[in-house]
Amino acid sequence: MPTSRSKSGKVKIHLEKGALPGYTLKLKRLERHKILDKLVKDLGWGNVVKKLNVLYIYNKVKNPINAGKFRRDMFYVQKQFSPKHKKTKSKRSSKRKSKSKPKTTSKRKSKSKPKTKSKRNSKSKRKSRKTKRKSRKTKSKSKSKPKSKSKRKSRKTKRKSRKTKRKSRKTKRKSRKTKRKSRKTKRKSRKTKRKSRKSKRKTKRKSV
C-alpha cells in the first residue's frame, strides 16, 4: 500500500483494485467474515486491517453506510486475530470462572431454610394491601356523590355561558352585515344622483 505526500502536506493512501479478492459489501455479514478469515491466513491480519481502514477512510464522507460496514469488519478481524484481544479474553474468562463457584454454594445454603417465613410474611402483606384498597374504595364512594352533583351543575352553567356567547357573536355578525348592506345602498344612491346631475348639465348646455 504505497503512500504519497501532496503539495498541501496531506497524505494520500493508494489502494489497488482487487486488494481483497472475493470481498464485497453485496455479500451478507457472515459470508464476508468467512472470506476475511481466508484472507487473514493468506495476507496476515495486520494487512487486512490496514486495507479495511483505507476503505473506511475513503467512504467516510461520500458513503457513510458503506464506511460503517468496513469499520465493523475491521473490528471483527482485530477481535478474532490480534494477540491483544486474545489475551484480554482469556483473562476475563479466568476471572469469571474463579468468581462463579463460591457464589452458588453460599446462596443455596443461606436461602434454603428461611423460605417458609418469607411465604408467611408475603401472605400477611397481601392481606394488608387488600384491606387498604377496600378502605380506599369505600372512602372514594362516600365522597364521590356530593362532588359529582356540584361538578354537573358547574358544567351546565359553563355550557349555558358558552351558548350565550355564541348567540351574541351571531347577533354581532348579523348587525355588521346589515351595516355593510346599508353602506352599499348609500353608495349606489350617491352614484345615481351624480349621474342624474351630469345628465341635467349636458341637457342645459345643448339647449344653450
N, C-alpha and C positions, 0 to 999 in steps of 0.2 A: 504494500500500500504506500506508494510514493507520495510525498507532500511537497508543495512549492509555496514560497512566500511571495505575495504580490507586492506592488509598489506601495500600497497603503499600509503594509505591515501585517495584514491579516493572513492567517494560514489557510490554504485551500487543500482539502484532502480529496484525492482522486481515487475512485473505486471502479475497477474494470467490470465489464459485464460478465456474468457467469462466475462471479467470485464465490457464490454459494450455490453450487449446482443442485437442482431439484427443489430448492427452497423458494416458495411463492406464497403470497398472502391469500391467494384464492383457495388454498387448502384450509382444512379445519385445524383447530389448535392442536389436537392430539397427533394428527398426521405431520404437522410442522415439527412437533417435538421429536418424533421418530427420525425425521430427516436430519434434524440438528444433532441428534445422538450419533448418527453415522458420520456426519461432517466433523464432529469433535474427535472421533477416532482417527480420521484421515489428516485433518489440519491442526488439531490441538485446540483446547477450549479457549486459550487466550486469543488466537487469531479470529476465531468465530465471534467472540465477544466484541473485538475491535471492529469487525466488519458490520455487525449489527448496530453498533454505536454510531458508525458513519451513516448508515441508512436512517437511523433515528434523527441525526442532526440535519440531514438533507431535507427530510419530510416534516420537520418540526413546525414550520410556518405554513407551508402550502397545503400539506395533508396531515393534520394533527391526529386523525383517526388511525391512519397507517403508521404514523410515528409511535403512537401508543402500543400498537401490536408489536413493532420491532423492539420497543423497550421491554415489554413483558417477556418476549422470547429471550432477550439478553439476560434478564434477571433469572429466567429458568435455567439457562446454561451455567450461570455463576453459581446458583444454589446446588445444582447437580454435580458439577465437576471441579469447582475451585476448592483447594485444600482448606481455606479458612472456614468456609461454611460447613465442611465435613467435621472439623474439629469442634465447632460450636454445637452442632447437632449431637455429637457423641457425648459432650459434657452435659447437655440438657437431659438426655435420656438417662444418664447415670444418676443425676440428681433426682429425677422423678422416681426411679426405681428404689433409691435409698429412702426417700420420704414416704413412699406409698405403703410399705409393710406395717410399721408401728401404728399408723393411724387406724387401720381397720380393726386391729385387735383391741385397742383401747376403747373405741366406740362401742364395739359389741359387748364388752364386759360392763362398761358403765351404764349402757342404756337397756340392758336385758331385764333388770329387776323392776325399776320403778314405772313399768308400763301400766299397771293396774291403777296406781294413784293418779296418773295423768288422765286416764279414761274417766275416773270418777269426777275429777276436777272439771273436765271438759263438759260432762253432763250437767253438773251444777251450774256452770257458766251459761250453758244453752237455756236452761230453765229460767235463770235470772233475766236473760235477754228477752225471752218470750213475754215474761210478766211486764217488763218495762215497755215493750211495744204495745201490749194491750192497754196499759195505763195511758200511754200517749194517745192511742186511738180514741179512748173514751173522752179524754180531755178535749181533743180536737172536735169531736162530735158535739160536745156540750157547748163549745164556744162558736161553732160554725153557724148556728141558726140565726142568732141576732145580727151577726155581721152580714150574713147573706142578704137579709131584708134591707139593711141600710145601703149595701152595695147596689142592690137593684134599683132603689129609689134614686141614688146618685146617678146611675146610668140613664134612667128615664129622663131625669132633668137635663142631663147633658145632651141627650138626643133631641129633646124639645128645643133647647137653645140652638142647636145646630140647624134644626128645621127653620126656626125664626130667622136665623142669619141668612139662610139660603133664600127665603122669601124676600127679605129686604134687598138682597143683591139682585134678585129678579126684577123687583119694582124699580130699582135704580137704573137697571139696564133699559127697561121699557121707557122710563122718563127720558133717558139720553136719546133713545131712538126717536121719540116724539119731537124732541128739541131739534134734532138733525133734520127731520122732515119739515118742520116749520121754517127752519133756515132756508132749506131748498126752495120752498114755496115763495118765500120773500124774495129770494134772488131771481126766481122766474118772473115774478110780478115787476120787479125793477127793470129787468131786461125788456119786458113787453112795453113798459112806459117809455123807455128810451127809444125803442123802435117807433112808437106812435109819434113821439116828438120829432124824430128825424123825418118821418113821412110828412108831417104837417109843414115843417120848414121847406121841404122840397116843393110842396104844392104852392106855397106862398111865393117862392122865387119864380116858379113857372108863370104864375098869374101876373106878376110884375113884369 
